């Protein structure tokens, strides 16, 4: 087994906005290499008093860590999605341990939809 080929990961998050409403969905698959290990993973979460949707793709354990960090940023910035996303991206890019996490987050509230990556992109 080679390391890169056999990492456990999750994929595919979709966010749609129409008429002032937002919906987010995920494929629910967790794979190990080319093998699907789980078909019904919950990759979408309602956070911050159910006012924000957060979906993740990439390494599942890494994604859970990032969602927890993002929730902390939302608390710190009183639910300001954009500010929390930028601050998480800054931490993610500069922290030696966080930099190694292999996942990304898709987040949305009533006004904004964002993707946050480990390269510092929002």
MOPAC internal coordinates of N, CA, C and O (Angstrom, degrees):
PM7 1SCF
backbone

  N    0.0000 0     0.00 0     0.00 0    0    0    0
  C    1.4467 1     0.00 0     0.00 0    1    0    0
  C    1.5189 1   110.04 1     0.00 0    2    1    0
  O    1.2310 1   120.18 1   -57.36 1    3    2    1
  N    1.2833 1   117.26 1   122.64 1    3    2    1
  C    1.4576 1   119.79 1   174.85 1    5    3    2
  C    1.5207 1   108.92 1   -87.64 1    6    5    3
  O    1.2310 1   120.26 1   -33.78 1    7    6    5
  N    1.3310 1   117.11 1   146.22 1    7    6    5
  C    1.4592 1   122.77 1  -174.29 1    9    7    6
  C    1.5144 1   114.65 1   -58.96 1   10    9    7
  O    1.2310 1   119.50 1   130.31 1   11   10    9
  N    1.3197 1   118.57 1   -49.69 1   11   10    9
  C    1.4617 1   121.68 1  -175.52 1   13   11   10
  C    1.5171 1   111.41 1   -66.82 1   14   13   11
  O    1.2310 1   120.33 1   140.42 1   15   14   13
  N    1.3172 1   116.98 1   -39.58 1   15   14   13
  C    1.4531 1   121.22 1  -175.29 1   17   15   14
  C    1.5294 1   112.74 1   -71.04 1   18   17   15
  O    1.2310 1   119.63 1   152.25 1   19   18   17
  N    1.3268 1   118.32 1   -27.75 1   19   18   17
  C    1.4553 1   121.11 1  -172.66 1   21   19   18
  C    1.5229 1   114.58 1  -111.70 1   22   21   19
  O    1.2310 1   119.74 1  -153.38 1   23   22   21
  N    1.3120 1   118.11 1    26.62 1   23   22   21
  C    1.4563 1   120.55 1   175.59 1   25   23   22
  C    1.5273 1   109.50 1   -74.33 1   26   25   23
  O    1.2310 1   121.00 1   -35.22 1   27   26   25
  N    1.3219 1   115.69 1   144.78 1   27   26   25
  C    1.4527 1   119.98 1   174.34 1   29   27   26
  C    1.5214 1   107.30 1   -79.36 1   30   29   27
  O    1.2310 1   120.15 1   -49.72 1   31   30   29
  N    1.3188 1   117.32 1   130.28 1   31   30   29
  C    1.4596 1   120.95 1  -178.50 1   33   31   30
  C    1.5206 1   111.59 1  -149.59 1   34   33   31
  O    1.2310 1   121.24 1   -16.33 1   35   34   33
  N    1.3108 1   115.23 1   163.67 1   35   34   33
  C    1.4564 1   123.10 1   177.38 1   37   35   34
  C    1.5198 1   107.63 1  -123.72 1   38   37   35
  O    1.2310 1   120.16 1   -21.58 1   39   38   37
  N    1.3310 1   117.30 1   158.42 1   39   38   37
  C    1.4629 1   119.49 1  -175.53 1   41   39   38
  C    1.5237 1   112.11 1  -142.73 1   42   41   39
  O    1.2310 1   121.07 1    -6.52 1   43   42   41
  N    1.3103 1   115.57 1   173.48 1   43   42   41
  C    1.4538 1   127.78 1   167.82 1   45   43   42
  C    1.5253 1   117.01 1    55.83 1   46   45   43
  O    1.2310 1   121.70 1   -78.49 1   47   46   45
  N    1.3151 1   114.34 1   101.51 1   47   46   45
  C    1.4610 1   123.48 1   172.20 1   49   47   46
  C    1.5275 1   106.62 1  -125.84 1   50   49   47
  O    1.2310 1   120.54 1   -42.60 1   51   50   49
  N    1.3289 1   116.57 1   137.40 1   51   50   49
  C    1.4561 1   121.80 1  -179.03 1   53   51   50
  C    1.5219 1   108.66 1  -129.13 1   54   53   51
  O    1.2310 1   120.67 1   -45.37 1   55   54   53
  N    1.3344 1   116.33 1   134.63 1   55   54   53
  C    1.4608 1   121.70 1   178.16 1   57   55   54
  C    1.5245 1   107.95 1  -125.37 1   58   57   55
  O    1.2310 1   120.79 1   -48.10 1   59   58   57
  N    1.3339 1   116.09 1   131.90 1   59   58   57
  C    1.4669 1   121.63 1  -178.25 1   61   59   58
  C    1.5256 1   108.88 1  -128.88 1   62   61   59
  O    1.2310 1   120.96 1   -42.65 1   63   62   61
  N    1.3377 1   115.78 1   137.35 1   63   62   61
  C    1.4649 1   122.27 1   175.55 1   65   63   62
  C    1.5218 1   108.87 1  -119.85 1   66   65   63
  O    1.2310 1   120.96 1   -43.57 1   67   66   65
  N    1.3361 1   115.76 1   136.43 1   67   66   65
  C    1.4580 1   119.78 1   175.19 1   69   67   66
  C    1.5201 1   108.49 1  -158.33 1   70   69   67
  O    1.2310 1   120.77 1   -46.70 1   71   70   69
  N    1.3195 1   116.14 1   133.30 1   71   70   69
  C    1.4633 1   122.66 1   176.18 1   73   71   70
  C    1.5294 1   112.44 1    51.27 1   74   73   71
  O    1.2310 1   120.38 1  -136.05 1   75   74   73
  N    1.3165 1   116.87 1    43.95 1   75   74   73
  C    1.4518 1   121.34 1   176.55 1   77   75   74
  C    1.5166 1   115.19 1    76.00 1   78   77   75
  O    1.2310 1   120.06 1  -171.23 1   79   78   77
  N    1.3063 1   117.50 1     8.77 1   79   78   77
  C    1.4675 1   121.41 1   178.91 1   81   79   78
  C    1.5198 1   109.03 1  -116.84 1   82   81   79
  O    1.2310 1   120.96 1   -23.38 1   83   82   81
  N    1.3198 1   115.77 1   156.62 1   83   82   81
  C    1.4627 1   120.73 1  -179.52 1   85   83   82
  C    1.5241 1   108.99 1  -132.46 1   86   85   83
  O    1.2310 1   121.27 1   -38.50 1   87   86   85
  N    1.3189 1   115.17 1   141.50 1   87   86   85
  C    1.4682 1   121.17 1   175.97 1   89   87   86
  C    1.5197 1   107.91 1  -134.10 1   90   89   87
  O    1.2310 1   120.95 1   -34.37 1   91   90   89
  N    1.3241 1   115.79 1   145.63 1   91   90   89
  C    1.4573 1   121.05 1   178.83 1   93   91   90
  C    1.5207 1   107.77 1  -135.29 1   94   93   91
  O    1.2310 1   120.91 1   -41.26 1   95   94   93
  N    1.3193 1   115.86 1   138.74 1   95   94   93
  C    1.4612 1   120.31 1   178.50 1   97   95   94
  C    1.5135 1   110.59 1  -141.77 1   98   97   95
  O    1.2310 1   121.16 1   -18.35 1   99   98   97
  N    1.3206 1   115.38 1   161.65 1   99   98   97
  C    1.4592 1   121.33 1   179.23 1  101   99   98
  C    1.5105 1   110.28 1  -140.29 1  102  101   99
  O    1.2310 1   120.63 1   -19.21 1  103  102  101
  N    1.3278 1   116.41 1   160.79 1  103  102  101
  C    1.4623 1   120.73 1  -176.88 1  105  103  102
  C    1.5208 1   113.52 1   -77.89 1  106  105  103
  O    1.2310 1   119.49 1   162.26 1  107  106  105
  N    1.3127 1   118.57 1   -17.74 1  107  106  105
  C    1.4576 1   121.24 1   176.71 1  109  107  106
  C    1.5124 1   115.30 1    76.87 1  110  109  107
  O    1.2310 1   119.83 1  -174.82 1  111  110  109
  N    1.3285 1   117.92 1     5.18 1  111  110  109
  C    1.4641 1   119.53 1  -177.90 1  113  111  110
  C    1.5235 1   111.97 1   -92.71 1  114  113  111
  O    1.2310 1   121.61 1   -41.87 1  115  114  113
  N    1.3235 1   114.53 1   138.13 1  115  114  113
  C    1.4584 1   122.31 1   169.97 1  117  115  114
  C    1.5176 1   105.51 1  -120.36 1  118  117  115
  O    1.2310 1   120.91 1   -53.39 1  119  118  117
  N    1.3211 1   115.86 1   126.61 1  119  118  117
  C    1.4633 1   119.85 1  -176.58 1  121  119  118
  C    1.5180 1   111.28 1  -116.95 1  122  121  119
  O    1.2310 1   121.62 1   -22.86 1  123  122  121
  N    1.3150 1   114.50 1   157.14 1  123  122  121
  C    1.4577 1   123.29 1   173.01 1  125  123  122
  C    1.5122 1   104.53 1  -128.06 1  126  125  123
  O    1.2310 1   120.91 1   -76.25 1  127  126  125
  N    1.3460 1   115.87 1   103.75 1  127  126  125
  C    1.4582 1   119.24 1  -171.65 1  129  127  126
  C    1.5210 1   108.38 1    66.14 1  130  129  127
  O    1.2310 1   120.37 1    55.99 1  131  130  129
  N    1.3141 1   116.89 1  -124.01 1  131  130  129
  C    1.4614 1   122.39 1   179.27 1  133  131  130
  C    1.5252 1   112.97 1   -96.30 1  134  133  131
  O    1.2310 1   120.05 1  -179.13 1  135  134  133
  N    1.3262 1   117.51 1     0.87 1  135  134  133
  C    1.4611 1   121.72 1  -175.53 1  137  135  134
  C    1.5230 1   110.99 1  -100.00 1  138  137  135
  O    1.2310 1   120.45 1   -50.60 1  139  138  137
  N    1.3301 1   116.74 1   129.40 1  139  138  137
  C    1.4608 1   121.24 1   175.47 1  141  139  138
  C    1.5242 1   107.77 1   -78.63 1  142  141  139
  O    1.2310 1   120.60 1   -61.39 1  143  142  141
  N    1.3285 1   116.45 1   118.61 1  143  142  141
  C    1.4614 1   121.74 1  -177.94 1  145  143  142
  C    1.5237 1   111.97 1   -91.88 1  146  145  143
  O    1.2310 1   120.60 1   151.08 1  147  146  145
  N    1.3270 1   116.46 1   -28.92 1  147  146  145
  C    1.4577 1   120.71 1  -178.33 1  149  147  146
  C    1.5209 1   108.45 1  -147.86 1  150  149  147
  O    1.2310 1   120.60 1   -43.61 1  151  150  149
  N    1.3284 1   116.46 1   136.39 1  151  150  149
  C    1.4643 1   121.05 1  -177.46 1  153  151  150
  C    1.5218 1   113.29 1  -102.41 1  154  153  151
  O    1.2310 1   120.11 1   167.05 1  155  154  153
  N    1.3256 1   117.40 1   -12.95 1  155  154  153
  C    1.4648 1   118.78 1  -172.20 1  157  155  154
  C    1.5316 1   113.56 1  -126.94 1  158  157  155
  O    1.2310 1   120.49 1  -141.36 1  159  158  157
  N    1.3135 1   116.67 1    38.64 1  159  158  157
  C    1.4691 1   120.42 1   177.18 1  161  159  158
  C    1.5298 1   109.44 1   -68.06 1  162  161  159
  O    1.2310 1   120.53 1   -38.32 1  163  162  161
  N    1.3222 1   116.59 1   141.68 1  163  162  161
  C    1.4662 1   121.23 1   176.85 1  165  163  162
  C    1.5223 1   107.93 1   -90.71 1  166  165  163
  O    1.2310 1   120.82 1   -77.72 1  167  166  165
  N    1.3252 1   116.04 1   102.28 1  167  166  165
  C    1.4587 1   120.70 1  -176.63 1  169  167  166
  C    1.5220 1   112.87 1  -103.63 1  170  169  167
  O    1.2310 1   120.73 1  -173.22 1  171  170  169
  N    1.3185 1   116.20 1     6.78 1  171  170  169
  C    1.4598 1   121.90 1   176.15 1  173  171  170
  C    1.5224 1   107.38 1  -120.93 1  174  173  171
  O    1.2310 1   120.67 1   -46.55 1  175  174  173
  N    1.3252 1   116.32 1   133.45 1  175  174  173
  C    1.4594 1   121.62 1   179.54 1  177  175  174
  C    1.5294 1   109.22 1  -128.98 1  178  177  175
  O    1.2310 1   120.64 1   -34.02 1  179  178  177
  N    1.3108 1   116.38 1   145.98 1  179  178  177
  C    1.4689 1   121.94 1   168.78 1  181  179  178
  C    1.5227 1   105.89 1   -94.91 1  182  181  179
  O    1.2310 1   120.81 1   -54.97 1  183  182  181
  N    1.3269 1   116.06 1   125.03 1  183  182  181
  C    1.4602 1   120.31 1  -178.33 1  185  183  182
  C    1.5247 1   109.92 1  -129.26 1  186  185  183
  O    1.2310 1   120.98 1    -6.63 1  187  186  185
  N    1.2987 1   115.74 1   173.37 1  187  186  185
  C    1.4581 1   124.85 1   179.92 1  189  187  186
  C    1.5307 1   111.13 1    48.46 1  190  189  187
  O    1.2310 1   121.43 1  -110.10 1  191  190  189
  N    1.3261 1   114.86 1    69.90 1  191  190  189
  C    1.4697 1   122.70 1   179.15 1  193  191  190
  C    1.5292 1   112.50 1    57.18 1  194  193  191
  O    1.2310 1   120.84 1  -143.14 1  195  194  193
  N    1.3232 1   115.99 1    36.86 1  195  194  193
  C    1.4714 1   123.33 1   179.42 1  197  195  194
  C    1.5268 1   113.82 1    62.10 1  198  197  195
  O    1.2310 1   119.42 1  -161.70 1  199  198  197
  N    1.3221 1   118.72 1    18.30 1  199  198  197
  C    1.4627 1   121.02 1  -178.45 1  201  199  198
  C    1.5243 1   112.86 1   -95.87 1  202  201  199
  O    1.2310 1   120.22 1   171.86 1  203  202  201
  N    1.3340 1   117.19 1    -8.14 1  203  202  201
  C    1.4645 1   121.49 1  -177.86 1  205  203  202
  C    1.5190 1   109.09 1  -133.06 1  206  205  203
  O    1.2310 1   121.25 1   -44.10 1  207  206  205
  N    1.3422 1   115.22 1   135.90 1  207  206  205
  C    1.4590 1   121.40 1   173.31 1  209  207  206
  C    1.5178 1   108.09 1   -97.58 1  210  209  207
  O    1.2310 1   120.62 1   -42.88 1  211  210  209
  N    1.3183 1   116.42 1   137.12 1  211  210  209
  C    1.4641 1   121.57 1   176.98 1  213  211  210
  C    1.5188 1   108.14 1  -131.15 1  214  213  211
  O    1.2310 1   120.83 1   -56.02 1  215  214  213
  N    1.3192 1   116.02 1   123.98 1  215  214  213
  C    1.4549 1   121.87 1   176.20 1  217  215  214
  C    1.5086 1   108.88 1  -119.86 1  218  217  215
  O    1.2310 1   120.84 1   -26.00 1  219  218  217
  N    1.3264 1   116.00 1   154.00 1  219  218  217
  C    1.4526 1   118.06 1  -178.31 1  221  219  218
  C    1.5122 1   111.46 1  -135.38 1  222  221  219
  O    1.2310 1   121.62 1   -26.39 1  223  222  221
  N    1.3205 1   114.51 1   153.61 1  223  222  221
  C    1.4589 1   122.74 1   173.39 1  225  223  222
  C    1.5182 1   107.02 1  -139.54 1  226  225  223
  O    1.2310 1   120.91 1   -26.36 1  227  226  225
  N    1.3061 1   115.86 1   153.64 1  227  226  225
  C    1.4551 1   121.06 1  -178.66 1  229  227  226
  C    1.5088 1   110.00 1   111.55 1  230  229  227
  O    1.2310 1   120.67 1    22.81 1  231  230  229
  N    1.3090 1   116.33 1  -157.19 1  231  230  229
  C    1.4613 1   121.45 1  -179.02 1  233  231  230
  C    1.5277 1   109.21 1   -64.78 1  234  233  231
  O    1.2310 1   120.23 1   -56.98 1  235  234  233
  N    1.3170 1   117.16 1   123.02 1  235  234  233
  C    1.4612 1   122.62 1  -171.15 1  237  235  234
  C    1.5232 1   113.28 1   -59.56 1  238  237  235
  O    1.2310 1   119.62 1   130.50 1  239  238  237
  N    1.3041 1   118.34 1   -49.50 1  239  238  237
  C    1.4704 1   120.66 1  -179.60 1  241  239  238
  C    1.5268 1   110.64 1   -61.88 1  242  241  239
  O    1.2310 1   120.47 1   140.58 1  243  242  241
  N    1.3286 1   116.70 1   -39.42 1  243  242  241
  C    1.4605 1   120.63 1   177.52 1  245  243  242
  C    1.5258 1   110.20 1   -62.81 1  246  245  243
  O    1.2310 1   120.73 1   137.72 1  247  246  245
  N    1.3237 1   116.22 1   -42.28 1  247  246  245
  C    1.4592 1   120.58 1  -179.30 1  249  247  246
  C    1.5245 1   111.57 1   -63.44 1  250  249  247
  O    1.2310 1   119.94 1   138.72 1  251  250  249
  N    1.3308 1   117.71 1   -41.28 1  251  250  249
  C    1.4657 1   120.32 1   177.44 1  253  251  250
  C    1.5263 1   110.49 1   -60.06 1  254  253  251
  O    1.2310 1   120.52 1   138.78 1  255  254  253
  N    1.3222 1   116.60 1   -41.22 1  255  254  253
  C    1.4625 1   120.98 1   177.83 1  257  255  254
  C    1.5221 1   110.42 1   -60.55 1  258  257  255
  O    1.2310 1   120.48 1   136.46 1  259  258  257
  N    1.3296 1   116.69 1   -43.54 1  259  258  257
  C    1.4600 1   120.70 1  -178.40 1  261  259  258
  C    1.5226 1   112.10 1   -68.56 1  262  261  259
  O    1.2310 1   120.05 1   141.42 1  263  262  261
  N    1.3261 1   117.51 1   -38.58 1  263  262  261
  C    1.4678 1   120.08 1   177.57 1  265  263  262
  C    1.5294 1   109.60 1   -62.06 1  266  265  263
  O    1.2310 1   120.29 1   137.12 1  267  266  265
  N    1.3264 1   117.06 1   -42.88 1  267  266  265
  C    1.4693 1   120.41 1   177.60 1  269  267  266
  C    1.5282 1   111.00 1   -61.34 1  270  269  267
  O    1.2310 1   120.40 1   136.11 1  271  270  269
  N    1.3224 1   116.85 1   -43.89 1  271  270  269
  C    1.4699 1   120.68 1   178.35 1  273  271  270
  C    1.5248 1   110.42 1   -62.81 1  274  273  271
  O    1.2310 1   120.98 1   138.35 1  275  274  273
  N    1.3387 1   115.74 1   -41.65 1  275  274  273
  C    1.4614 1   120.24 1  -179.51 1  277  275  274
  C    1.5329 1   110.59 1   -63.97 1  278  277  275
  O    1.2310 1   120.39 1   139.10 1  279  278  277
  N    1.3263 1   116.87 1   -40.90 1  279  278  277
  C    1.4659 1   120.02 1   176.82 1  281  279  278
  C    1.5288 1   110.78 1   -59.64 1  282  281  279
  O    1.2310 1   120.58 1   140.92 1  283  282  281
  N    1.3173 1   116.49 1   -39.08 1  283  282  281
  C    1.4601 1   120.31 1   176.60 1  285  283  282
  C    1.5212 1   111.92 1   -62.54 1  286  285  283
  O    1.2310 1   120.61 1   138.78 1  287  286  285
  N    1.3221 1   116.43 1   -41.22 1  287  286  285
  C    1.4722 1   120.76 1   178.20 1  289  287  286
  C    1.5249 1   110.38 1   -65.80 1  290  289  287
  O    1.2310 1   120.21 1   140.86 1  291  290  289
  N    1.3286 1   117.21 1   -39.14 1  291  290  289
  C    1.4666 1   119.89 1   177.69 1  293  291  290
  C    1.5230 1   111.04 1   -61.81 1  294  293  291
  O    1.2310 1   120.43 1   138.39 1  295  294  293
  N    1.3121 1   116.79 1   -41.61 1  295  294  293
  C    1.4675 1   120.39 1   177.10 1  297  295  294
  C    1.5294 1   109.88 1   -63.07 1  298  297  295
  O    1.2310 1   121.11 1   134.95 1  299  298  297
  N    1.3227 1   115.48 1   -45.05 1  299  298  297
  C    1.4652 1   120.55 1  -177.98 1  301  299  298
  C    1.5281 1   111.74 1   -61.77 1  302  301  299
  O    1.2310 1   120.44 1   142.38 1  303  302  301
  N    1.3476 1   116.76 1   -37.62 1  303  302  301
  C    1.4656 1   121.44 1  -176.54 1  305  303  302
  C    1.5258 1   112.02 1  -107.24 1  306  305  303
  O    1.2310 1   120.57 1  -155.05 1  307  306  305
  N    1.3273 1   116.52 1    24.95 1  307  306  305
  C    1.4676 1   123.91 1   170.92 1  309  307  306
  C    1.5287 1   113.55 1    52.30 1  310  309  307
  O    1.2310 1   120.55 1  -136.97 1  311  310  309
  N    1.3282 1   116.54 1    43.03 1  311  310  309
  C    1.4580 1   121.55 1   175.33 1  313  311  310
  C    1.5127 1   115.44 1    81.97 1  314  313  311
  O    1.2310 1   119.68 1  -174.30 1  315  314  313
  N    1.3256 1   118.22 1     5.70 1  315  314  313
  C    1.4676 1   121.34 1   178.60 1  317  315  314
  C    1.5322 1   107.83 1   -73.80 1  318  317  315
  O    1.2310 1   120.78 1   -79.86 1  319  318  317
  N    1.3258 1   116.11 1   100.14 1  319  318  317
  C    1.4660 1   122.48 1  -173.47 1  321  319  318
  C    1.5228 1   112.25 1   -57.96 1  322  321  319
  O    1.2310 1   120.44 1   130.95 1  323  322  321
  N    1.3161 1   116.77 1   -49.05 1  323  322  321
  C    1.4611 1   120.47 1  -176.31 1  325  323  322
  C    1.5238 1   111.35 1   -63.47 1  326  325  323
  O    1.2310 1   120.32 1   133.46 1  327  326  325
  N    1.3098 1   117.00 1   -46.54 1  327  326  325
  C    1.4749 1   120.19 1  -179.57 1  329  327  326
  C    1.5239 1   110.84 1   -63.68 1  330  329  327
  O    1.2310 1   120.34 1   136.14 1  331  330  329
  N    1.3367 1   116.95 1   -43.86 1  331  330  329
  C    1.4631 1   120.77 1   179.44 1  333  331  330
  C    1.5255 1   110.69 1   -62.10 1  334  333  331
  O    1.2310 1   120.27 1   140.40 1  335  334  333
  N    1.3377 1   117.09 1   -39.60 1  335  334  333
  C    1.4638 1   121.14 1   179.97 1  337  335  334
  C    1.5243 1   111.19 1   -65.57 1  338  337  335
  O    1.2310 1   120.47 1   135.03 1  339  338  337
  N    1.3165 1   116.71 1   -44.97 1  339  338  337
  C    1.4708 1   120.70 1   179.72 1  341  339  338
  C    1.5261 1   110.32 1   -63.21 1  342  341  339
  O    1.2310 1   120.13 1   136.21 1  343  342  341
  N    1.3156 1   117.35 1   -43.79 1  343  342  341
  C    1.4652 1   120.42 1  -179.25 1  345  343  342
  C    1.5269 1   111.45 1   -66.42 1  346  345  343
  O    1.2310 1   119.87 1   141.51 1  347  346  345
  N    1.3401 1   117.85 1   -38.49 1  347  346  345
  C    1.4658 1   120.14 1   176.02 1  349  347  346
  C    1.5232 1   110.19 1   -64.19 1  350  349  347
  O    1.2310 1   120.29 1   135.67 1  351  350  349
  N    1.3364 1   117.06 1   -44.33 1  351  350  349
  C    1.4654 1   120.56 1   179.94 1  353  351  350
  C    1.5261 1   110.93 1   -61.01 1  354  353  351
  O    1.2310 1   120.01 1   140.32 1  355  354  353
  N    1.3225 1   117.58 1   -39.68 1  355  354  353
  C    1.4702 1   120.70 1   177.94 1  357  355  354
  C    1.5229 1   110.59 1   -63.24 1  358  357  355
  O    1.2310 1   120.66 1   133.45 1  359  358  357
  N    1.3312 1   116.34 1   -46.55 1  359  358  357
  C    1.4664 1   119.75 1   178.19 1  361  359  358
  C    1.5201 1   110.84 1   -61.98 1  362  361  359
  O    1.2310 1   120.95 1   135.31 1  363  362  361
  N    1.3184 1   115.80 1   -44.69 1  363  362  361
  C    1.4596 1   122.22 1  -176.65 1  365  363  362
  C    1.5209 1   110.23 1   -60.05 1  366  365  363
  O    1.2310 1   120.87 1   138.19 1  367  366  365
  N    1.3065 1   115.94 1   -41.81 1  367  366  365
  C    1.4683 1   120.12 1  -177.75 1  369  367  366
  C    1.5257 1   112.52 1   -73.58 1  370  369  367
  O    1.2310 1   119.75 1   146.46 1  371  370  369
  N    1.3169 1   118.08 1   -33.54 1  371  370  369
  C    1.4639 1   119.83 1  -172.60 1  373  371  370
  C    1.5229 1   114.50 1   -97.98 1  374  373  371
  O    1.2310 1   119.18 1   158.02 1  375  374  373
  N    1.3061 1   119.17 1   -21.98 1  375  374  373
  C    1.4625 1   122.06 1  -178.30 1  377  375  374
  C    1.5273 1   110.19 1   -79.52 1  378  377  375
  O    1.2310 1   120.26 1   -51.45 1  379  378  377
  N    1.3312 1   117.11 1   128.55 1  379  378  377
  C    1.4721 1   121.11 1  -176.56 1  381  379  378
  C    1.5182 1   112.62 1   -59.37 1  382  381  379
  O    1.2310 1   119.96 1   140.38 1  383  382  381
  N    1.3037 1   117.69 1   -39.62 1  383  382  381
  C    1.4650 1   120.55 1  -178.15 1  385  383  382
  C    1.5237 1   110.72 1   -78.09 1  386  385  383
  O    1.2310 1   120.04 1   133.07 1  387  386  385
  N    1.3267 1   117.52 1   -46.93 1  387  386  385
  C    1.4657 1   120.19 1   179.83 1  389  387  386
  C    1.5240 1   111.62 1   -60.43 1  390  389  387
  O    1.2310 1   120.43 1   145.39 1  391  390  389
  N    1.3316 1   116.79 1   -34.61 1  391  390  389
  C    1.4699 1   120.84 1  -178.85 1  393  391  390
  C    1.5155 1   112.70 1   -56.64 1  394  393  391
  O    1.2310 1   120.28 1   154.45 1  395  394  393
  N    1.3147 1   117.07 1   -25.55 1  395  394  393
  C    1.4675 1   121.07 1  -177.64 1  397  395  394
  C    1.5242 1   112.99 1   -83.72 1  398  397  395
  O    1.2310 1   120.09 1   171.03 1  399  398  397
  N    1.3212 1   117.44 1    -8.97 1  399  398  397
  C    1.4613 1   120.00 1  -178.75 1  401  399  398
  C    1.5222 1   110.11 1   -70.81 1  402  401  399
  O    1.2310 1   121.07 1   -44.12 1  403  402  401
  N    1.3199 1   115.56 1   135.88 1  403  402  401
  C    1.4635 1   121.42 1  -176.09 1  405  403  402
  C    1.5190 1   109.97 1  -114.43 1  406  405  403
  O    1.2310 1   121.46 1   -96.10 1  407  406  405
  N    1.3172 1   114.81 1    83.90 1  407  406  405
  C    1.4551 1   121.28 1   179.66 1  409  407  406
  C    1.5213 1   107.42 1  -161.98 1  410  409  407
  O    1.2310 1   120.69 1    -8.98 1  411  410  409
  N    1.3207 1   116.29 1   171.02 1  411  410  409
  C    1.4515 1   120.07 1   167.54 1  413  411  410
  C    1.5098 1   108.24 1  -141.91 1  414  413  411
  O    1.2310 1   121.34 1   -20.90 1  415  414  413
  N    1.3262 1   115.03 1   159.10 1  415  414  413
  C    1.4555 1   121.20 1  -179.25 1  417  415  414
  C    1.5189 1   109.67 1  -116.54 1  418  417  415
  O    1.2310 1   120.86 1   -41.18 1  419  418  417
  N    1.3119 1   115.96 1   138.82 1  419  418  417
  C    1.4566 1   122.86 1   168.40 1  421  419  418
  C    1.5181 1   104.96 1  -111.41 1  422  421  419
  O    1.2310 1   120.22 1   -54.54 1  423  422  421
  N    1.3290 1   117.19 1   125.46 1  423  422  421
  C    1.4579 1   121.33 1  -177.42 1  425  423  422
  C    1.5243 1   109.55 1  -130.78 1  426  425  423
  O    1.2310 1   120.77 1   -31.35 1  427  426  425
  N    1.3290 1   116.14 1   148.65 1  427  426  425
  C    1.4630 1   119.83 1  -178.77 1  429  427  426
  C    1.5206 1   110.27 1  -152.38 1  430  429  427
  O    1.2310 1   121.59 1   -36.42 1  431  430  429
  N    1.3381 1   114.56 1   143.58 1  431  430  429
  C    1.4581 1   121.07 1   169.41 1  433  431  430
  C    1.5272 1   107.09 1  -127.50 1  434  433  431
  O    1.2310 1   119.63 1    16.29 1  435  434  433
  N    1.3080 1   118.32 1  -163.71 1  435  434  433
  C    1.4671 1   120.95 1  -178.09 1  437  435  434
  C    1.5298 1   113.09 1   -62.13 1  438  437  435
  O    1.2310 1   120.35 1   152.13 1  439  438  437
  N    1.3307 1   116.94 1   -27.87 1  439  438  437
  C    1.4586 1   120.45 1  -172.43 1  441  439  438
  C    1.5199 1   115.99 1  -109.99 1  442  441  439
  O    1.2310 1   120.05 1   153.99 1  443  442  441
  N    1.3296 1   117.51 1   -26.01 1  443  442  441
  C    1.4624 1   120.45 1  -171.68 1  445  443  442
  C    1.5223 1   111.63 1  -135.65 1  446  445  443
  O    1.2310 1   121.34 1   -32.65 1  447  446  445
  N    1.3289 1   115.04 1   147.35 1  447  446  445
  C    1.4675 1   122.53 1   169.79 1  449  447  446
  C    1.5199 1   106.77 1  -125.54 1  450  449  447
  O    1.2310 1   120.28 1   -51.86 1  451  450  449
  N    1.3339 1   117.08 1   128.14 1  451  450  449
  C    1.4600 1   121.38 1  -175.30 1  453  451  450
  C    1.5201 1   110.99 1  -135.05 1  454  453  451
  O    1.2310 1   121.02 1   -27.53 1  455  454  453
  N    1.3211 1   115.65 1   152.47 1  455  454  453
  C    1.4587 1   122.56 1   168.72 1  457  455  454
  C    1.5217 1   106.18 1  -116.19 1  458  457  455
  O    1.2310 1   120.94 1   -48.45 1  459  458  457
  N    1.3212 1   115.81 1   131.55 1  459  458  457
  C    1.4644 1   121.70 1  -179.40 1  461  459  458
  C    1.5213 1   107.61 1  -115.68 1  462  461  459
  O    1.2310 1   120.60 1   -52.54 1  463  462  461
  N    1.3421 1   116.45 1   127.46 1  463  462  461
  C    1.4611 1   120.72 1  -178.46 1  465  463  462
  C    1.5223 1   110.85 1  -122.40 1  466  465  463
  O    1.2310 1   121.25 1   -15.36 1  467  466  465
  N    1.3120 1   115.22 1   164.64 1  467  466  465
  C    1.4559 1   121.90 1   179.52 1  469  467  466
  C    1.5091 1   114.49 1   -73.32 1  470  469  467
  O    1.2310 1   119.98 1   172.23 1  471  470  469
  N    1.3230 1   117.65 1    -7.77 1  471  470  469
  C    1.4594 1   120.25 1   177.43 1  473  471  470
  C    1.5212 1   111.42 1   -87.42 1  474  473  471
  O    1.2310 1   120.84 1  -178.53 1  475  474  473
  N    1.3330 1   115.99 1     1.47 1  475  474  473
  C    1.4582 1   120.38 1  -179.57 1  477  475  474
  C    1.5107 1   113.38 1    94.67 1  478  477  475
  O    1.2310 1   120.02 1  -177.07 1  479  478  477
  N    1.3212 1   117.57 1     2.93 1  479  478  477
  C    1.4656 1   121.15 1   179.98 1  481  479  478
  C    1.5233 1   111.13 1   -80.50 1  482  481  479
  O    1.2310 1   121.04 1   -39.94 1  483  482  481
  N    1.3303 1   115.61 1   140.06 1  483  482  481
  C    1.4629 1   122.26 1   171.95 1  485  483  482
  C    1.5093 1   106.35 1  -129.89 1  486  485  483
  O    1.2310 1   120.10 1   180.00 1  487  486  485

